[in-house]
């Protein structure tokens, strides 16, 4: 079980992202959803959980806490594959620049 402050801090990150995107606070039961936040933090650690939530809020058309908590592993895999793709593309661009400059 993680620290209660971390559970509610993760929910607060979601609240801020939701409020920024939609202009109103989300409607959900924080007291029951703290356990989903606890499971996510136990699985990935607090820092990576925040990073994962921020990525989800950035790329999702409609953000929803239930969806995030139920599909956190799928979102993590997508985030990792996107990062790998960006690294690979940067390497290929650098390699192409080297070839063209020779």
Secondary structure by P-SEA (a helix, b strand, c coil): cccaaaaaaaaaaaaaaaaaacccccccccccaaaaaaaaaaaccaaaaaaaaaaaaaccccccaaaaaacaaaaaaaaaaaaaaaaaaaaaaaaaaaaaac
